[in-house]
Amino acid sequence: MSQIASIAVRQTLISTTIVLCAVLGFAVVAIGTTAASMRADLLRTIDTDIVGLADVMAGGGITDLRLRIDDRLALAPSGGPAALYRLTDQVGTRLAGNLGPIPPLDAARSAVGEASTPEGLALLRATRLRGGLVLVVGRSLAPLTALIAHLEWILALSALATLAAALTVGLFAAGRLGTRVARLNDAFDRFDAGDFAARAAPRRGGDELAQLGQHVDAHLDRIEQLFRAQRQISDDIAHELRTPLVHLDTRLLDALERNHDPAVAASLDRARADVRSVVSLFDALLDIAMTESAGGGMTAGTRIDLSDVASDLAELYAPSAEEAGIDFVRRIAPGVEMRGEAMQITRLIANLLDNAFKYSPSGSRVRLTVATGPRLVVEDNGPGVALADREAIFERFRRSTATGNGHGLGLALVRVIAVRHGLTARVEDAAPGARFIVEPV
């Protein structure tokens, strides 16, 4: 599954986005509040300065005012915002101050504005004094601009650090959550593949996933019990009925030997064929039961030479293939080994070959391939298996809709043996025909 498709990862990304938006929102508010507060402080400083200079004008006239402006320019501190002054007469001639031409400000209303100066952008207030004089007092905004830029850098770094921390913690938590969910899915996958011992085995704890894991294991236990009970019933029936049927076949044979009527003999032959078919069905059920009862999960077995097993079996099938007019091709790589039970692997290959020969007409071809992996392939060019049947034919009593022959247990046994050896069995289109593949999961 794609990481982005994971619910935990998506939630982590959403949460991180929300945190990042919150940090950026806080940064915008903090910077805006700081800038507004500092501008208000500068404006109060300007107003205080204007009040003081207006008092000087009232007490000493224009001469004292010009002297006081020059004194303030000479004593201006170097660390704070630069002080700016401009005193003009009725016609706009500058009488004092360090401020050059500025955009018009309504002095009659003590208007406030901003203007570009040699010291940078400045905050100004213009005031009309008696005698038609206009006094403009201002402070440079350069320190405020520098402080805001510094704050932006600090908050940007804080946002990146918060983002990295949120992503790291979130993805770590998402990874742990994904691992726990994957354990549940893996239990279901293995159980579906036939490993009835598969369980989620949730860790101890009281969170929702731990409780879900406990419910999953409880339900898998119940399903396993139901499966085993159902199979036990069918296996018991097969075991109990097989012996009477064998006895019945013996009696039919005895009756056939004593009979001299051809019509009765033909009827007895058909009856024996039906009995042998049912006995074959029961034998297949018992084989599956014995294989499954040998262990709930994957078998350990011993080291076997798959190439030798397949070669010996192919030698047994070669005369029958020649007699049926089937081209039996064997491509068996030497020295292919695996861990398992030789008898069960032999039965698996035999069932696949029986299935291939059964549906291959005279003049067709059956190919047996063994390669490293191990990989076992049995291919024919018979009628093939419809796409809708390619999984169903490995279930008990399920047959391909294209043929409908047999009991539908041979391939079920193939799947059971494959699962017990850690292998998977599947069928694909051979165009024409069917290709059965057994290989590691």
HUCORTA-V663341 format. One record per residue. N is the residue number from 0. PHI is phi in degrees with one decimal (999 if undefined). PSI is psi in radians with two decimals (none if undefined). D_FIRST is the distance of its C-alpha to the first C-alpha in whole Angstrom. Layout:
BEGIN
n:N phi:PHI psi:PSI d_first:D_FIRST
n:N phi:PHI psi:PSI d_first:D_FIRST
END
This chain:
BEGIN
n:0 phi:999 psi:2.39 d_first:0
n:1 phi:-60.6 psi:2.49 d_first:4
n:2 phi:-62.5 psi:-0.66 d_first:6
n:3 phi:-67.0 psi:-0.48 d_first:9
n:4 phi:-74.4 psi:-0.23 d_first:7
n:5 phi:-68.4 psi:2.34 d_first:7
n:6 phi:-61.6 psi:-0.74 d_first:11
n:7 phi:-62.2 psi:-0.74 d_first:12
n:8 phi:-67.1 psi:-0.74 d_first:12
n:9 phi:-62.2 psi:-0.73 d_first:13
n:10 phi:-64.6 psi:-0.65 d_first:16
n:11 phi:-63.1 psi:-0.78 d_first:17
n:12 phi:-64.2 psi:-0.71 d_first:17
n:13 phi:-64.3 psi:-0.81 d_first:19
n:14 phi:-62.6 psi:-0.72 d_first:21
n:15 phi:-64.0 psi:-0.70 d_first:22
n:16 phi:-61.8 psi:-0.73 d_first:23
n:17 phi:-63.6 psi:-0.77 d_first:25
n:18 phi:-61.9 psi:-0.76 d_first:27
n:19 phi:-63.3 psi:-0.75 d_first:27
n:20 phi:-62.2 psi:-0.68 d_first:29
n:21 phi:-64.9 psi:-0.73 d_first:31
n:22 phi:-65.3 psi:-0.76 d_first:32
n:23 phi:-65.2 psi:-0.67 d_first:33
n:24 phi:-62.4 psi:-0.74 d_first:35
n:25 phi:-62.6 psi:-0.71 d_first:37
n:26 phi:-62.8 psi:-0.76 d_first:38
n:27 phi:-62.5 psi:-0.79 d_first:39
n:28 phi:-64.8 psi:-0.76 d_first:41
n:29 phi:-63.8 psi:-0.79 d_first:42
n:30 phi:-66.3 psi:-0.76 d_first:43
n:31 phi:-61.7 psi:-0.74 d_first:45
n:32 phi:-65.6 psi:-0.75 d_first:47
n:33 phi:-62.6 psi:-0.79 d_first:48
n:34 phi:-62.9 psi:-0.76 d_first:49
n:35 phi:-63.7 psi:-0.72 d_first:51
n:36 phi:-64.9 psi:-0.74 d_first:53
n:37 phi:-69.6 psi:-0.64 d_first:54
n:38 phi:-64.3 psi:-0.70 d_first:55
n:39 phi:-63.3 psi:-0.69 d_first:57
n:40 phi:-63.9 psi:-0.73 d_first:58
n:41 phi:-63.0 psi:-0.70 d_first:60
n:42 phi:-66.9 psi:-0.66 d_first:61
n:43 phi:-64.2 psi:-0.68 d_first:63
n:44 phi:-62.4 psi:-0.77 d_first:64
n:45 phi:-61.9 psi:-0.78 d_first:66
n:46 phi:-63.8 psi:-0.70 d_first:67
n:47 phi:-62.7 psi:-0.72 d_first:69
n:48 phi:-63.3 psi:-0.73 d_first:70
n:49 phi:-63.7 psi:-0.74 d_first:72
n:50 phi:-60.2 psi:-0.76 d_first:73
n:51 phi:-63.4 psi:-0.75 d_first:75
n:52 phi:-69.6 psi:-0.58 d_first:76
n:53 phi:-65.0 psi:-0.66 d_first:77
n:54 phi:-63.9 psi:-0.70 d_first:80
n:55 phi:-62.7 psi:-0.74 d_first:81
n:56 phi:-62.7 psi:-0.70 d_first:82
n:57 phi:-67.9 psi:-0.58 d_first:84
n:58 phi:-90.3 psi:-0.65 d_first:86
n:59 phi:-122.2 psi:-0.06 d_first:86
n:60 phi:84.0 psi:-3.00 d_first:86
n:61 phi:-66.7 psi:-0.54 d_first:84
n:62 phi:-65.6 psi:-0.84 d_first:85
n:63 phi:-63.5 psi:-0.63 d_first:84
n:64 phi:-62.8 psi:-0.75 d_first:81
n:65 phi:-65.6 psi:-0.70 d_first:80
n:66 phi:-63.9 psi:-0.74 d_first:81
n:67 phi:-65.9 psi:-0.64 d_first:79
n:68 phi:-64.2 psi:-0.75 d_first:76
n:69 phi:-62.9 psi:-0.70 d_first:77
n:70 phi:-61.6 psi:-0.76 d_first:77
n:71 phi:-67.0 psi:-0.62 d_first:73
n:72 phi:-66.6 psi:-0.63 d_first:72
n:73 phi:-72.7 psi:-0.54 d_first:74
n:74 phi:-99.7 psi:0.14 d_first:72
n:75 phi:-61.4 psi:2.26 d_first:69
n:76 phi:-65.7 psi:2.58 d_first:66
n:77 phi:-81.1 psi:-0.34 d_first:64
n:78 phi:-85.8 psi:-0.43 d_first:61
n:79 phi:-92.6 psi:-3.02 d_first:61
n:80 phi:-67.1 psi:2.43 d_first:60
n:81 phi:-62.4 psi:2.36 d_first:63
n:82 phi:-84.3 psi:2.43 d_first:66
n:83 phi:-128.6 psi:2.31 d_first:67
n:84 phi:-135.7 psi:2.63 d_first:70
n:85 phi:-154.4 psi:2.09 d_first:72
n:86 phi:-117.7 psi:2.12 d_first:76
n:87 phi:-126.1 psi:2.71 d_first:77
n:88 phi:-88.5 psi:-2.88 d_first:80
n:89 phi:-63.9 psi:-0.51 d_first:81
n:90 phi:-98.8 psi:0.08 d_first:81
n:91 phi:92.3 psi:0.19 d_first:77
n:92 phi:-78.0 psi:2.27 d_first:79
n:93 phi:-73.7 psi:2.25 d_first:77
n:94 phi:-102.9 psi:-0.49 d_first:80
n:95 phi:-162.2 psi:2.89 d_first:77
n:96 phi:105.4 psi:2.96 d_first:74
n:97 phi:-111.4 psi:0.13 d_first:71
n:98 phi:-98.4 psi:2.20 d_first:69
n:99 phi:-80.1 psi:-2.84 d_first:69
n:100 phi:-57.8 psi:2.45 d_first:69
n:101 phi:-134.1 psi:2.85 d_first:66
n:102 phi:-61.9 psi:2.62 d_first:65
n:103 phi:-60.8 psi:2.36 d_first:68
n:104 phi:-125.0 psi:2.43 d_first:67
n:105 phi:-75.4 psi:1.67 d_first:69
n:106 phi:-66.9 psi:-0.52 d_first:71
n:107 phi:-62.7 psi:-0.47 d_first:73
n:108 phi:-107.2 psi:0.20 d_first:70
n:109 phi:50.9 psi:0.89 d_first:69
n:110 phi:-67.2 psi:2.65 d_first:66
n:111 phi:-114.3 psi:2.47 d_first:63
n:112 phi:-159.6 psi:-3.14 d_first:61
n:113 phi:-121.9 psi:2.60 d_first:59
n:114 phi:-151.0 psi:2.67 d_first:60
n:115 phi:-83.4 psi:2.33 d_first:60
n:116 phi:-132.1 psi:2.96 d_first:62
n:117 phi:-56.7 psi:-0.48 d_first:62
n:118 phi:-85.8 psi:0.03 d_first:61
n:119 phi:107.7 psi:-2.91 d_first:58
n:120 phi:-66.5 psi:2.39 d_first:57
n:121 phi:-131.1 psi:2.63 d_first:59
n:122 phi:-97.1 psi:2.21 d_first:60
n:123 phi:-128.0 psi:2.66 d_first:63
n:124 phi:-135.4 psi:2.30 d_first:66
n:125 phi:-105.9 psi:2.36 d_first:69
n:126 phi:-135.2 psi:2.42 d_first:72
n:127 phi:-91.1 psi:2.22 d_first:76
n:128 phi:-100.9 psi:3.03 d_first:78
n:129 phi:-68.2 psi:2.67 d_first:82
n:130 phi:83.4 psi:0.17 d_first:84
n:131 phi:80.3 psi:0.11 d_first:81
n:132 phi:-73.0 psi:2.59 d_first:79
n:133 phi:-120.0 psi:2.15 d_first:76
n:134 phi:-110.3 psi:2.19 d_first:74
n:135 phi:-116.1 psi:2.14 d_first:70
n:136 phi:-119.8 psi:2.41 d_first:68
n:137 phi:-148.7 psi:2.97 d_first:65
n:138 phi:-135.9 psi:2.45 d_first:62
n:139 phi:-66.4 psi:2.45 d_first:60
n:140 phi:-93.0 psi:0.11 d_first:56
n:141 phi:-59.3 psi:-0.79 d_first:55
n:142 phi:-61.6 psi:-0.68 d_first:54
n:143 phi:-63.9 psi:-0.76 d_first:52
n:144 phi:-61.4 psi:-0.73 d_first:50
n:145 phi:-64.9 psi:-0.71 d_first:50
n:146 phi:-64.9 psi:-0.75 d_first:49
n:147 phi:-62.0 psi:-0.74 d_first:46
n:148 phi:-62.2 psi:-0.70 d_first:44
n:149 phi:-63.8 psi:-0.77 d_first:44
n:150 phi:-62.5 psi:-0.68 d_first:43
n:151 phi:-61.8 psi:-0.73 d_first:40
n:152 phi:-63.9 psi:-0.77 d_first:39
n:153 phi:-62.9 psi:-0.81 d_first:39
n:154 phi:-69.0 psi:-0.58 d_first:37
n:155 phi:-64.8 psi:-0.77 d_first:35
n:156 phi:-64.5 psi:-0.67 d_first:34
n:157 phi:-64.2 psi:-0.70 d_first:34
n:158 phi:-64.4 psi:-0.72 d_first:31
n:159 phi:-65.0 psi:-0.74 d_first:29
n:160 phi:-64.1 psi:-0.72 d_first:30
n:161 phi:-64.2 psi:-0.74 d_first:28
n:162 phi:-61.6 psi:-0.80 d_first:25
n:163 phi:-62.9 psi:-0.76 d_first:24
n:164 phi:-65.0 psi:-0.75 d_first:25
n:165 phi:-64.7 psi:-0.73 d_first:23
n:166 phi:-65.4 psi:-0.73 d_first:20
n:167 phi:-63.3 psi:-0.87 d_first:21
n:168 phi:-65.8 psi:-0.75 d_first:21
n:169 phi:-63.9 psi:-0.79 d_first:19
n:170 phi:-69.0 psi:-0.58 d_first:16
n:171 phi:-63.2 psi:-0.81 d_first:17
n:172 phi:-64.2 psi:-0.69 d_first:17
n:173 phi:-64.2 psi:-0.67 d_first:14
n:174 phi:-63.0 psi:-0.75 d_first:13
n:175 phi:-65.7 psi:-0.73 d_first:15
n:176 phi:-63.7 psi:-0.75 d_first:14
n:177 phi:-62.6 psi:-0.64 d_first:10
n:178 phi:-63.7 psi:-0.72 d_first:12
n:179 phi:-69.2 psi:-0.68 d_first:14
n:180 phi:-67.6 psi:-0.70 d_first:12
n:181 phi:-61.8 psi:-0.57 d_first:10
n:182 phi:-64.3 psi:-0.67 d_first:14
n:183 phi:-65.8 psi:-0.81 d_first:14
n:184 phi:-63.6 psi:-0.68 d_first:12
n:185 phi:-64.0 psi:-0.66 d_first:13
n:186 phi:-62.5 psi:-0.77 d_first:16
n:187 phi:-64.2 psi:-0.75 d_first:16
n:188 phi:-62.0 psi:-0.81 d_first:14
n:189 phi:-67.3 psi:-0.64 d_first:17
n:190 phi:-65.3 psi:-0.73 d_first:19
n:191 phi:-64.3 psi:-0.54 d_first:19
n:192 phi:-78.4 psi:-0.05 d_first:19
n:193 phi:110.0 psi:-0.04 d_first:23
n:194 phi:-86.6 psi:1.55 d_first:22
n:195 phi:-72.6 psi:-0.13 d_first:24
n:196 phi:-87.8 psi:-0.06 d_first:25
n:197 phi:-66.1 psi:2.30 d_first:21
n:198 phi:-141.1 psi:2.72 d_first:21
n:199 phi:-74.9 psi:-0.51 d_first:19
n:200 phi:47.9 psi:1.12 d_first:22
n:201 phi:-66.3 psi:2.60 d_first:21
n:202 phi:-71.7 psi:2.79 d_first:23
n:203 phi:-70.1 psi:2.48 d_first:26
n:204 phi:154.7 psi:2.88 d_first:27
n:205 phi:-108.8 psi:0.23 d_first:27
n:206 phi:-77.2 psi:3.08 d_first:24
n:207 phi:-64.4 psi:-0.69 d_first:22
n:208 phi:-69.2 psi:-0.62 d_first:19
n:209 phi:-63.8 psi:-0.75 d_first:22
n:210 phi:-65.5 psi:-0.70 d_first:24
n:211 phi:-62.9 psi:-0.74 d_first:21
n:212 phi:-61.4 psi:-0.67 d_first:20
n:213 phi:-64.4 psi:-0.72 d_first:24
n:214 phi:-64.6 psi:-0.70 d_first:24
n:215 phi:-60.3 psi:-0.85 d_first:21
n:216 phi:-63.3 psi:-0.69 d_first:23
n:217 phi:-62.9 psi:-0.74 d_first:26
n:218 phi:-71.5 psi:-0.63 d_first:25
n:219 phi:-64.6 psi:-0.65 d_first:24
n:220 phi:-59.8 psi:-0.77 d_first:27
n:221 phi:-66.5 psi:-0.74 d_first:29
n:222 phi:-64.4 psi:-0.71 d_first:27
n:223 phi:-61.4 psi:-0.75 d_first:28
n:224 phi:-60.4 psi:-0.74 d_first:31
n:225 phi:-66.4 psi:-0.72 d_first:32
n:226 phi:-60.7 psi:-0.83 d_first:30
n:227 phi:-67.3 psi:-0.65 d_first:33
n:228 phi:-64.4 psi:-0.76 d_first:35
n:229 phi:-64.5 psi:-0.73 d_first:35
n:230 phi:-72.2 psi:-0.57 d_first:35
n:231 phi:-63.7 psi:-0.68 d_first:38
n:232 phi:-62.6 psi:-0.86 d_first:40
n:233 phi:-64.6 psi:-0.66 d_first:39
n:234 phi:-67.8 psi:-0.70 d_first:40
n:235 phi:-63.4 psi:-0.73 d_first:43
n:236 phi:-62.1 psi:-0.78 d_first:44
n:237 phi:-61.1 psi:-0.75 d_first:43
n:238 phi:-67.7 psi:-0.75 d_first:45
n:239 phi:-72.4 psi:-0.55 d_first:48
n:240 phi:-90.3 psi:-0.31 d_first:49
n:241 phi:-63.9 psi:-0.80 d_first:48
n:242 phi:-61.4 psi:-0.85 d_first:52
n:243 phi:-59.6 psi:-0.59 d_first:54
n:244 phi:-69.3 psi:-0.67 d_first:52
n:245 phi:-63.2 psi:-0.72 d_first:53
n:246 phi:-63.4 psi:-0.70 d_first:57
n:247 phi:-62.5 psi:-0.71 d_first:57
n:248 phi:-62.9 psi:-0.67 d_first:56
n:249 phi:-64.1 psi:-0.74 d_first:59
n:250 phi:-65.6 psi:-0.68 d_first:61
n:251 phi:-64.2 psi:-0.68 d_first:61
n:252 phi:-63.9 psi:-0.72 d_first:61
n:253 phi:-63.9 psi:-0.71 d_first:65
n:254 phi:-65.8 psi:-0.64 d_first:65
n:255 phi:-65.4 psi:-0.66 d_first:65
n:256 phi:-69.3 psi:-0.52 d_first:67
n:257 phi:-85.6 psi:-0.26 d_first:70
n:258 phi:-86.3 psi:2.57 d_first:69
n:259 phi:-124.6 psi:0.07 d_first:71
n:260 phi:-94.0 psi:2.08 d_first:70
n:261 phi:-58.9 psi:-0.67 d_first:68
n:262 phi:-65.8 psi:-0.74 d_first:66
n:263 phi:-66.3 psi:-0.68 d_first:66
n:264 phi:-61.2 psi:-0.76 d_first:64
n:265 phi:-62.6 psi:-0.69 d_first:62
n:266 phi:-65.4 psi:-0.70 d_first:61
n:267 phi:-66.4 psi:-0.66 d_first:60
n:268 phi:-61.9 psi:-0.73 d_first:58
n:269 phi:-65.4 psi:-0.67 d_first:56
n:270 phi:-65.0 psi:-0.71 d_first:56
n:271 phi:-65.2 psi:-0.66 d_first:55
n:272 phi:-63.2 psi:-0.71 d_first:52
n:273 phi:-65.5 psi:-0.71 d_first:51
n:274 phi:-64.1 psi:-0.77 d_first:51
n:275 phi:-64.3 psi:-0.60 d_first:50
n:276 phi:-63.9 psi:-0.75 d_first:47
n:277 phi:-67.8 psi:-0.70 d_first:46
n:278 phi:-61.8 psi:-0.71 d_first:47
n:279 phi:-61.8 psi:-0.68 d_first:44
n:280 phi:-61.9 psi:-0.81 d_first:42
n:281 phi:-64.8 psi:-0.66 d_first:43
n:282 phi:-60.9 psi:-0.73 d_first:42
n:283 phi:-65.0 psi:-0.74 d_first:39
n:284 phi:-61.6 psi:-0.74 d_first:38
n:285 phi:-67.6 psi:-0.61 d_first:39
n:286 phi:-62.1 psi:-0.79 d_first:38
n:287 phi:-63.1 psi:-0.75 d_first:34
n:288 phi:-62.0 psi:-0.76 d_first:36
n:289 phi:-65.5 psi:-0.67 d_first:37
n:290 phi:-65.9 psi:-0.78 d_first:34
n:291 phi:-69.1 psi:-0.63 d_first:32
n:292 phi:-74.9 psi:-0.19 d_first:34
n:293 phi:-71.4 psi:-0.22 d_first:34
n:294 phi:165.4 psi:2.49 d_first:31
n:295 phi:-72.7 psi:-0.51 d_first:28
n:296 phi:-118.5 psi:-2.50 d_first:26
n:297 phi:-79.2 psi:2.41 d_first:26
n:298 phi:-82.6 psi:2.63 d_first:29
n:299 phi:-88.0 psi:-0.95 d_first:30
n:300 phi:64.1 psi:-2.86 d_first:33
n:301 phi:-121.1 psi:3.02 d_first:35
n:302 phi:-77.0 psi:2.11 d_first:35
n:303 phi:-122.6 psi:2.69 d_first:36
n:304 phi:-93.3 psi:1.78 d_first:37
n:305 phi:-63.6 psi:-0.58 d_first:34
n:306 phi:-62.9 psi:-0.76 d_first:36
n:307 phi:-66.6 psi:-0.74 d_first:40
n:308 phi:-59.9 psi:-0.82 d_first:38
n:309 phi:-66.7 psi:-0.68 d_first:37
n:310 phi:-64.8 psi:-0.79 d_first:41
n:311 phi:-61.0 psi:-0.73 d_first:43
n:312 phi:-68.6 psi:-0.67 d_first:41
n:313 phi:-62.7 psi:-0.64 d_first:41
n:314 phi:-62.2 psi:-0.61 d_first:45
n:315 phi:-71.0 psi:-0.57 d_first:46
n:316 phi:-86.8 psi:-0.31 d_first:44
n:317 phi:-58.5 psi:-0.84 d_first:46
n:318 phi:-61.1 psi:-0.71 d_first:49
n:319 phi:-64.5 psi:-0.68 d_first:48
n:320 phi:-64.4 psi:-0.72 d_first:46
n:321 phi:-65.3 psi:-0.70 d_first:49
n:322 phi:-65.4 psi:-0.60 d_first:51
n:323 phi:-84.4 psi:-0.02 d_first:48
n:324 phi:74.5 psi:0.53 d_first:48
n:325 phi:-108.7 psi:2.30 d_first:45
n:326 phi:-79.4 psi:1.83 d_first:44
n:327 phi:-97.2 psi:1.87 d_first:42
n:328 phi:-102.0 psi:2.31 d_first:40
n:329 phi:-120.8 psi:2.19 d_first:39
n:330 phi:-126.1 psi:1.49 d_first:37
n:331 phi:-112.0 psi:1.96 d_first:36
n:332 phi:-70.0 psi:2.41 d_first:35
n:333 phi:-74.8 psi:2.63 d_first:38
n:334 phi:73.5 psi:0.34 d_first:37
n:335 phi:-80.0 psi:2.05 d_first:33
n:336 phi:-115.5 psi:2.78 d_first:33
n:337 phi:-157.1 psi:2.91 d_first:30
n:338 phi:-101.0 psi:2.24 d_first:31
n:339 phi:172.6 psi:-2.85 d_first:32
n:340 phi:-110.2 psi:2.10 d_first:35
n:341 phi:-59.6 psi:-0.70 d_first:37
n:342 phi:-65.1 psi:-0.72 d_first:38
n:343 phi:-68.8 psi:-0.72 d_first:35
n:344 phi:-64.5 psi:-0.66 d_first:33
n:345 phi:-60.6 psi:-0.76 d_first:37
n:346 phi:-65.4 psi:-0.66 d_first:36
n:347 phi:-60.4 psi:-0.85 d_first:33
n:348 phi:-65.5 psi:-0.70 d_first:34
n:349 phi:-62.6 psi:-0.72 d_first:37
n:350 phi:-64.5 psi:-0.68 d_first:35
n:351 phi:-66.3 psi:-0.71 d_first:33
n:352 phi:-68.3 psi:-0.72 d_first:37
n:353 phi:-58.0 psi:-0.76 d_first:38
n:354 phi:-63.7 psi:-0.73 d_first:36
n:355 phi:-66.9 psi:-0.80 d_first:36
n:356 phi:-67.1 psi:-0.55 d_first:40
n:357 phi:-63.9 psi:-0.66 d_first:40
n:358 phi:-106.1 psi:0.20 d_first:39
n:359 phi:-106.6 psi:2.05 d_first:40
n:360 phi:-73.7 psi:2.93 d_first:44
n:361 phi:-59.8 psi:2.41 d_first:46
n:362 phi:93.1 psi:-0.10 d_first:46
n:363 phi:-91.7 psi:-3.06 d_first:42
n:364 phi:-129.8 psi:2.45 d_first:40
n:365 phi:-123.3 psi:2.30 d_first:38
n:366 phi:-121.8 psi:2.27 d_first:36
n:367 phi:-111.0 psi:2.16 d_first:35
n:368 phi:-126.4 psi:2.33 d_first:33
n:369 phi:-126.9 psi:2.19 d_first:32
n:370 phi:-135.3 psi:2.95 d_first:30
n:371 phi:-63.9 psi:2.63 d_first:29
n:372 phi:150.8 psi:-0.98 d_first:25
n:373 phi:-77.4 psi:2.68 d_first:27
n:374 phi:-132.0 psi:2.12 d_first:26
n:375 phi:-117.8 psi:2.22 d_first:29
n:376 phi:-130.7 psi:2.27 d_first:29
n:377 phi:-121.8 psi:2.07 d_first:32
n:378 phi:-125.9 psi:2.43 d_first:32
n:379 phi:-133.2 psi:2.95 d_first:35
n:380 phi:-119.1 psi:0.76 d_first:36
n:381 phi:-82.4 psi:-2.58 d_first:37
n:382 phi:-73.0 psi:-0.27 d_first:36
n:383 phi:79.0 psi:-3.10 d_first:32
n:384 phi:-123.7 psi:2.21 d_first:30
n:385 phi:-60.9 psi:2.61 d_first:28
n:386 phi:-56.5 psi:-0.67 d_first:25
n:387 phi:-68.4 psi:-0.32 d_first:25
n:388 phi:-101.2 psi:-0.06 d_first:27
n:389 phi:-68.8 psi:-0.36 d_first:24
n:390 phi:-100.6 psi:-0.61 d_first:23
n:391 phi:-66.1 psi:-0.55 d_first:26
n:392 phi:-67.4 psi:-0.22 d_first:28
n:393 phi:-89.9 psi:0.03 d_first:27
n:394 phi:-93.0 psi:2.77 d_first:28
n:395 phi:-62.5 psi:2.40 d_first:31
n:396 phi:61.0 psi:0.40 d_first:34
n:397 phi:-109.2 psi:2.30 d_first:32
n:398 phi:-125.8 psi:2.77 d_first:33
n:399 phi:-66.1 psi:2.40 d_first:32
n:400 phi:-67.7 psi:-0.29 d_first:34
n:401 phi:-76.8 psi:-0.40 d_first:35
n:402 phi:-119.3 psi:-0.98 d_first:37
n:403 phi:72.5 psi:0.25 d_first:38
n:404 phi:-97.7 psi:2.81 d_first:40
n:405 phi:83.3 psi:3.11 d_first:39
n:406 phi:-87.5 psi:-0.29 d_first:38
n:407 phi:78.4 psi:0.56 d_first:35
n:408 phi:-119.1 psi:-0.33 d_first:34
n:409 phi:-61.2 psi:-0.84 d_first:34
n:410 phi:-73.7 psi:-0.47 d_first:30
n:411 phi:-62.4 psi:-0.70 d_first:30
n:412 phi:-67.2 psi:-0.65 d_first:31
n:413 phi:-58.0 psi:-0.81 d_first:29
n:414 phi:-64.3 psi:-0.75 d_first:26
n:415 phi:-62.0 psi:-0.79 d_first:28
n:416 phi:-65.2 psi:-0.72 d_first:29
n:417 phi:-61.4 psi:-0.81 d_first:26
n:418 phi:-62.0 psi:-0.73 d_first:24
n:419 phi:-65.6 psi:-0.33 d_first:27
n:420 phi:-105.3 psi:0.27 d_first:26
n:421 phi:70.7 psi:0.45 d_first:23
n:422 phi:-115.2 psi:2.90 d_first:22
n:423 phi:-122.5 psi:2.49 d_first:21
n:424 phi:-118.1 psi:2.26 d_first:23
n:425 phi:-145.8 psi:2.92 d_first:22
n:426 phi:-128.4 psi:2.51 d_first:24
n:427 phi:-138.6 psi:2.95 d_first:24
n:428 phi:-74.3 psi:2.28 d_first:27
n:429 phi:-98.6 psi:-0.14 d_first:29
n:430 phi:47.2 psi:1.27 d_first:31
n:431 phi:-93.3 psi:3.02 d_first:34
n:432 phi:96.5 psi:-2.92 d_first:33
n:433 phi:-126.0 psi:2.57 d_first:30
n:434 phi:-124.5 psi:1.93 d_first:28
n:435 phi:-94.6 psi:2.24 d_first:27
n:436 phi:-123.3 psi:2.26 d_first:25
n:437 phi:-121.8 psi:2.12 d_first:25
n:438 phi:-155.7 psi:2.98 d_first:23
n:439 phi:-61.2 psi:2.63 d_first:21
n:440 phi:-64.0 psi:none d_first:18
END
